[in-house]
Amino acid sequence: MEAGQIVITKRSSEYNELTGLPAGSLLSGAVFEIYNTTGNLLDKIVSDNRGIAGSKGLPTDAARALKVVTGTYSERMYY
């Protein structure tokens, strides 16, 4: 079976008044869950201080990444 990797770079979409960070800033602590096409959890990854989160080797049927938490704010978004 072929394997691949998902790498996500998390950046802010706009200026943050609380932190003073400009739009496009790299963000740490974003949590993503990666599921295959049948809904089984394959991996859970967290962005580092460079805003990068990388998965382990995954089968090619891993088709969906779900962002669970960004910093102190919870949200659900499919990619």
CYANA upper distance limits for C-alpha pairs under 8 A (distance plus 0.5 A):
  1 MET  CA     59 PRO  CA      7.24
  1 MET  CA     60 THR  CA      8.35
  2 GLU  CA     59 PRO  CA      6.45
  2 GLU  CA     60 THR  CA      6.54
  3 ALA  CA     57 GLY  CA      6.20
  3 ALA  CA     58 LEU  CA      5.51
  3 ALA  CA     59 PRO  CA      4.99
  3 ALA  CA     60 THR  CA      6.09
  4 GLY  CA     57 GLY  CA      5.88
  4 GLY  CA     58 LEU  CA      5.69
  4 GLY  CA     59 PRO  CA      6.89
  4 GLY  CA     60 THR  CA      6.81
  5 GLN  CA     54 GLY  CA      7.58
  5 GLN  CA     55 SER  CA      6.12
  5 GLN  CA     56 LYS  CA      6.70
  5 GLN  CA     57 GLY  CA      5.72
  5 GLN  CA     58 LEU  CA      6.34
  6 ILE  CA     54 GLY  CA      6.32
  6 ILE  CA     55 SER  CA      5.86
  6 ILE  CA     56 LYS  CA      8.41
  7 VAL  CA     52 ILE  CA      7.46
  7 VAL  CA     53 ALA  CA      6.18
  7 VAL  CA     54 GLY  CA      4.85
  7 VAL  CA     55 SER  CA      6.94
  8 ILE  CA     47 SER  CA      8.29
  8 ILE  CA     52 ILE  CA      6.22
  8 ILE  CA     53 ALA  CA      5.75
  8 ILE  CA     54 GLY  CA      6.96
  9 THR  CA     26 LEU  CA      8.09
  9 THR  CA     47 SER  CA      7.88
  9 THR  CA     51 GLY  CA      5.78
  9 THR  CA     52 ILE  CA      5.01
  9 THR  CA     53 ALA  CA      6.97
 10 LYS  CA     26 LEU  CA      6.45
 10 LYS  CA     27 LEU  CA      6.08
 10 LYS  CA     28 SER  CA      7.97
 10 LYS  CA     30 ALA  CA      7.65
 10 LYS  CA     47 SER  CA      7.42
 10 LYS  CA     51 GLY  CA      5.43
 10 LYS  CA     52 ILE  CA      6.88
 10 LYS  CA     53 ALA  CA      8.44
 11 ARG  CA     23 ALA  CA      8.23
 11 ARG  CA     24 GLY  CA      5.58
 11 ARG  CA     25 SER  CA      5.69
 11 ARG  CA     26 LEU  CA      4.96
 11 ARG  CA     27 LEU  CA      5.95
 11 ARG  CA     51 GLY  CA      7.17
 12 SER  CA     22 PRO  CA      8.24
 12 SER  CA     23 ALA  CA      5.90
 12 SER  CA     24 GLY  CA      5.38
 12 SER  CA     25 SER  CA      5.77
 12 SER  CA     26 LEU  CA      7.06
 12 SER  CA     27 LEU  CA      7.14
 13 SER  CA     23 ALA  CA      5.84
 13 SER  CA     24 GLY  CA      6.38
 14 GLU  CA     22 PRO  CA      7.09
 14 GLU  CA     23 ALA  CA      4.46
 14 GLU  CA     24 GLY  CA      7.32
 15 TYR  CA     20 GLY  CA      7.48
 15 TYR  CA     21 LEU  CA      6.41
 15 TYR  CA     22 PRO  CA      4.88
 15 TYR  CA     23 ALA  CA      4.97
 16 ASN  CA     20 GLY  CA      5.89
 16 ASN  CA     21 LEU  CA      5.85
 16 ASN  CA     22 PRO  CA      6.90
 16 ASN  CA     23 ALA  CA      7.84
 17 GLU  CA     21 LEU  CA      7.95
 21 LEU  CA     25 SER  CA      6.83
 26 LEU  CA     49 ASN  CA      8.06
 26 LEU  CA     50 ARG  CA      6.50
 26 LEU  CA     51 GLY  CA      5.21
 27 LEU  CA     47 SER  CA      7.67
 27 LEU  CA     48 ASP  CA      8.19
 27 LEU  CA     49 ASN  CA      7.30
 27 LEU  CA     50 ARG  CA      7.53
 27 LEU  CA     51 GLY  CA      5.16
 28 SER  CA     46 VAL  CA      8.06
 28 SER  CA     47 SER  CA      5.42
 28 SER  CA     48 ASP  CA      5.35
 28 SER  CA     49 ASN  CA      5.38
 28 SER  CA     50 ARG  CA      7.27
 28 SER  CA     51 GLY  CA      5.48
 28 SER  CA     52 ILE  CA      8.13
 28 SER  CA     70 THR  CA      8.47
 28 SER  CA     71 GLY  CA      7.77
 29 GLY  CA     46 VAL  CA      6.17
 29 GLY  CA     47 SER  CA      5.68
 29 GLY  CA     48 ASP  CA      6.90
 29 GLY  CA     49 ASN  CA      8.38
 29 GLY  CA     51 GLY  CA      8.44
 29 GLY  CA     69 VAL  CA      8.26
 29 GLY  CA     70 THR  CA      6.55
 29 GLY  CA     71 GLY  CA      5.85
 30 ALA  CA     46 VAL  CA      5.93
 30 ALA  CA     47 SER  CA      5.72
 30 ALA  CA     67 LYS  CA      7.71
 30 ALA  CA     68 VAL  CA      8.02
 30 ALA  CA     69 VAL  CA      6.02
 30 ALA  CA     70 THR  CA      4.62
 30 ALA  CA     71 GLY  CA      6.54
 31 VAL  CA     44 LYS  CA      7.61
 31 VAL  CA     45 ILE  CA      6.29
 31 VAL  CA     46 VAL  CA      4.99
 31 VAL  CA     47 SER  CA      7.18
 31 VAL  CA     67 LYS  CA      6.33
 31 VAL  CA     68 VAL  CA      5.95
 31 VAL  CA     69 VAL  CA      5.62
 31 VAL  CA     70 THR  CA      6.87
 32 PHE  CA     44 LYS  CA      6.21
 32 PHE  CA     45 ILE  CA      5.80
 32 PHE  CA     46 VAL  CA      6.82
 32 PHE  CA     65 ALA  CA      6.81
 32 PHE  CA     66 LEU  CA      5.84
 32 PHE  CA     67 LYS  CA      4.74
 32 PHE  CA     68 VAL  CA      6.08
 32 PHE  CA     69 VAL  CA      7.91
 33 GLU  CA     41 LEU  CA      7.44
 33 GLU  CA     42 LEU  CA      8.17
 33 GLU  CA     43 ASP  CA      6.46
 33 GLU  CA     44 LYS  CA      4.95
 33 GLU  CA     45 ILE  CA      6.99
 33 GLU  CA     65 ALA  CA      6.14
 33 GLU  CA     66 LEU  CA      5.59
 33 GLU  CA     67 LYS  CA      6.87
 33 GLU  CA     68 VAL  CA      7.43
 34 ILE  CA     41 LEU  CA      6.45
 34 ILE  CA     42 LEU  CA      6.09
 34 ILE  CA     43 ASP  CA      5.74
 34 ILE  CA     44 LYS  CA      6.69
 34 ILE  CA     62 ALA  CA      7.54
 34 ILE  CA     63 ALA  CA      8.29
 34 ILE  CA     64 ARG  CA      6.30
 34 ILE  CA     65 ALA  CA      4.82
 34 ILE  CA     66 LEU  CA      6.70
 35 TYR  CA     39 GLY  CA      5.96
 35 TYR  CA     40 ASN  CA      5.79
 35 TYR  CA     41 LEU  CA      5.00
 35 TYR  CA     42 LEU  CA      5.85
 35 TYR  CA     43 ASP  CA      7.78
 35 TYR  CA     62 ALA  CA      6.33
 35 TYR  CA     63 ALA  CA      7.17
 35 TYR  CA     64 ARG  CA      5.89
 35 TYR  CA     65 ALA  CA      6.78
 35 TYR  CA     66 LEU  CA      8.36
 36 ASN  CA     40 ASN  CA      6.08
 36 ASN  CA     41 LEU  CA      7.30
 36 ASN  CA     42 LEU  CA      7.24
 36 ASN  CA     61 ASP  CA      6.08
 36 ASN  CA     62 ALA  CA      4.48
 36 ASN  CA     63 ALA  CA      5.95
 36 ASN  CA     64 ARG  CA      6.89
 37 THR  CA     61 ASP  CA      6.67
 37 THR  CA     62 ALA  CA      6.77
 37 THR  CA     63 ALA  CA      6.31
 37 THR  CA     64 ARG  CA      7.65
 42 LEU  CA     58 LEU  CA      7.95
 42 LEU  CA     62 ALA  CA      8.08
 43 ASP  CA     55 SER  CA      7.12
 43 ASP  CA     56 LYS  CA      7.73
 44 LYS  CA     55 SER  CA      7.97
 45 ILE  CA     53 ALA  CA      6.30
 45 ILE  CA     54 GLY  CA      6.96
 45 ILE  CA     55 SER  CA      6.65
 46 VAL  CA     52 ILE  CA      8.30
 46 VAL  CA     53 ALA  CA      5.79
 46 VAL  CA     54 GLY  CA      8.34
 47 SER  CA     51 GLY  CA      5.49
 47 SER  CA     52 ILE  CA      5.16
 47 SER  CA     53 ALA  CA      4.62
 47 SER  CA     54 GLY  CA      8.28
 48 ASP  CA     52 ILE  CA      5.92
 48 ASP  CA     53 ALA  CA      6.85
 58 LEU  CA     62 ALA  CA      7.03
 64 ARG  CA     78 TYR  CA      7.48
 64 ARG  CA     79 TYR  CA      6.69
 65 ALA  CA     78 TYR  CA      6.63
 65 ALA  CA     79 TYR  CA      6.00
 66 LEU  CA     76 ARG  CA      7.20
 66 LEU  CA     77 MET  CA      6.23
 66 LEU  CA     78 TYR  CA      5.31
 66 LEU  CA     79 TYR  CA      6.89
 67 LYS  CA     75 GLU  CA      7.63
 67 LYS  CA     76 ARG  CA      6.18
 67 LYS  CA     77 MET  CA      5.94
 67 LYS  CA     78 TYR  CA      7.21
 68 VAL  CA     74 SER  CA      6.88
 68 VAL  CA     75 GLU  CA      6.28
 68 VAL  CA     76 ARG  CA      5.87
 68 VAL  CA     77 MET  CA      7.89
 69 VAL  CA     73 TYR  CA      6.62
 69 VAL  CA     74 SER  CA      5.05
 69 VAL  CA     75 GLU  CA      6.37
 69 VAL  CA     76 ARG  CA      8.10
 70 THR  CA     74 SER  CA      6.71
 70 THR  CA     75 GLU  CA      7.95
